[in-house]
Amino acid sequence: MFEPDMAPTAPVLDLTPQDLDGILDDLRAYHAIFSPLFQRREQRAWAETYLHGLLLDIPRKSIEPMVLHLHGADRNAVRAVQQFVGESAWDDRPILQQLWREVAVDLGDAEGVLAVDGSDFPKQGKESVGVKRQSCGELGKTANCQAGVFLAYASVHGYTLLDRRLYLPQDWFGEVYAERRAACGVPDDVTFTTKPMLALAMIQDVVAAGALPCQWVAGDEAFGDCPALLDGIAALGKWYVAEVTHTTRVWRARPATAVPAWSGRGRKPTQVQVAPDAAPALTVADLVAELAPTAWQRHTIQEGSQGPLAADFAFVRVVAVREGLPGPDVWLVLRRSVTDGEVKAYLSNAPADIAVVRLVRVSGMRWPIETCFKVGKQVLGMGDYEVRSWRGWHHHMTLVLLAMGFLVRLQGRFEKTLQR
C-alpha cells in the first residue's frame, strides 16, 4: 500500500457571533450588494434588520427576540418583519443568483463541489407548511417535522449553502390537505417532487446561471440511489461522486444485449434484454467480497475539523444498471475505514483516466454541508423560524443563506489580515 500527497478538502468555517463585534459597517456593505433586488424601501430595511438579527449572540433567533433586541419594545416593528418574511412578495431567485456570484468571488474554484443533503426541522402542531410525521434526521426517529433539501458549495477556499427547497410529502397533495395547502400559500403549480429531484432542480439552476465554477457533485445514498439524479448530473457535464447502498447492482463488464428472437407465437418481441448467457449483475457487497487484498490502497484526506484521516480505497470500473439494462460506465469507489473496517461505496461518472486522488478528495467532501447545517442551526437561527407559510419558509432560509455567505466573506478577510 502507498500514501500519496494528502488530498485537501476545505478549511473549517469557525466564526462565532462573538467574533462579529464591530462589523456593522461590513454588514451594511454586504447588504448593499443585495439591497437593489428588493423592490420596496421597507423591504430593504427589514432585510438588513433580519440579517443583523441572525448574527446576534442571543439564545433564540425567531423574529420577536431579534427585533426586540435591535429595535426595543416596538410591536409594530415585530409585525412588520413578520409580514416581510411570511407574506411580502419579494422574489428569492435574483437574490440567490447574486449570492452565487458572491460565493464565486470568495470561494470559486474550477474543482468546486456541489453537495446535496437533507436537513429536517422538528415542529409542534400541524399548521406549518409541509409538516408531517416523517423520518426526522435531526431527532434520529419518525417525528413531526418539516424536511428541507439543500445545496452547498465547497472548495479548497471554504464552503457555504447555496439553495434550499422545502419537501412536501406526497400526502400533502391529496384532498385531505387541500385547505392546509391553501392556508400555507403553496403555489398551485407545485407538484409532488422527490428529494433527489428537488436536488437536481437546484443543481440545474446553479449550472444554468453560469456564475459559480464547479466540476463535481457529492451526495449520500439517499441521493446516490436515484439513477435519474445521477443521469441528470451527467447530462449537465458534471461529475458525481455519490454514495450508494451495498445492494446496488453493477456489472463487472458490459453484458451483451439483444431483442429476443421471436418464437413464432404471440406478439413479436421489441424490447432489448440482457442476453440469457450474460454474467449477472453483482451487488456492491458481492463485488467487495471478491476483491483481492492488493486492490486496496491507503490514502489520506483532510476531512473537516477531525484533521487528517486515512482510509483504504479500491477503484473498480463497472457498468451501472439502468432498469435492468446496462447503463453508463462508471467508477465504483470503495472506501474502507482503517479503524472499524466499515466500507462505504460511491459511484462516479468521472473519466476512466482520472487521477484517483481526485476521487479520494471528493469522497471526503460530504462534511462541509453537514457543517453548514451545524453553523446554520447553532449560530444563525436556521431552525428558529416561526413562520408557517410556503413563502415564509423559503424567505427565512434565503436570508440564512445570505448570513452564512457574510460569515464566509468575513472569515476570508480575517484570514488575510492574520497572514500579513
Secondary structure, DSSP 8 states (H G I E B T S, - for coil): ----S-B---------GGGGTT-HHHHHHHHHHHGGGSSSHHHHHHHHHHHHHHTS--S--SHHHHHHHHH-S-HHHHHHHHHHHHT----HHHHHHHHHHHHHHHH--TT-EEEEEEEEEE-SSS-STT-EEEEETTTTEEEEEEEEEEEEEEETTEEEEEEEEEE--GGGGSGGGHHHHHHTT--TT-----HHHHHHHHHHHHHHH--S---EEEE-HHHHT-HHHHHHHHHTT-EEEEEE-TT-EEESS---EE-----SSSS---S-EE-TTS---EEHHHHHHH--GGG-EEEEEE-GGG-EEEEEEEEEEEEEEETTEEEEEEEEEEEEETTT--EEEEEE---TT--HHHHHHHHT-SHHHHHHHHHHHHTS-TT-----SHHHHHHHHHHHHHHHHHHHHHHHHHHHHHH-
